[in-house]
Amino acid sequence: MSNKKYLNKKIAEQILFVNEFDKPIQEKLSKREFQILQYCTEGISSKEIAEKLLISPKTVSTYRTRILQKLQIDNFAQMIYQLNIKEL
């Protein structure tokens, strides 16, 4: 898997304030969910995240699903799009 990053640093910082009422994401997610979200925004694959955190790829997938539900978004591409719009 490539080490491409999908968000620039400014957008990645904005991830703290996305979605309903600009409530900080850290208040919506567990520490582990937020950690996985950060890795996802860096373009790190689920397999690589699992290796870094010493958990199974299936567990990472479960966390990703919970993150999407809690943030009320359909997919990570939608989240990245929303963050890009906020930067404009």
N, C-alpha and C positions, 0 to 999 in steps of 0.2 A: 504494500500500500504506500502511496506517496505521502510525503509530509507537507502537502499543500495546506495553507491556511485559508479559510473561507471568509474571515472577517479581519478588517484591519484593527489595530489596537483601540482606536477611538470607538468603533462600533462595539467591540468586545466589552469595553468598559460600560457602554450604554445598556448592556444586557441586564444590569442591575435594576433598571427601571423600564420595564416593558409590560404592556397589557393593562388590565383594568385599574383605573385610577392611579396609575404610575406607582402602585404599591411595590416596594422593593421585592425582587424575586426571592431574595434570601429569606423573606418572611413567609413565602409560599412553599418553599422547597426545604427538604431536609438537607443537612450538611452533605450527605453522600449524593443526593440528587443534584445539588448545586455543583458539586465537584465534577460529576459526570457531564453536566451541561457545559461547564467550562471546557472540558476536554473535547466535547462535540463541536463547540464553536471554533476550536483550533484545528478542526478537520481530522481528528484522531478517530480511527475506526473502533468499532465496538470490541473487536478482538484485541486491539492494542490497549484499549482502556481496561479490559479485563485483566490483561497481563500486568499492567501498572498497579492495579488495585488488588490483585490476587483474588479475583472472583471469576465466575464463569461468564462467557459471552452471553449466555441466556439471562443471567442476572442483570447484566448491563442492558440488555434489550427490555427487560421488565422495568428497570429504572427509567429508560428513555420513554416508554409508554406512559408511565406515571407523570413524568415531567410534562409531556404533551397535554395530558388530561388536566393537570393542575394549572397550567398556563392557558388552557382553553385554546389551543392551536392544533391544527391538523397534522403538521409535520415540521421538521426542523428547517426546511427550506422556507416555509411561511414565516417562521420566526426570524430568520436571517433577512428576509424581504422587509419585514416590519422594522427591523433595526436599521436597515439601509434607508428606508423612508424617513425615519426620525432624524437621520444625519443630515438630510437635505435641507 
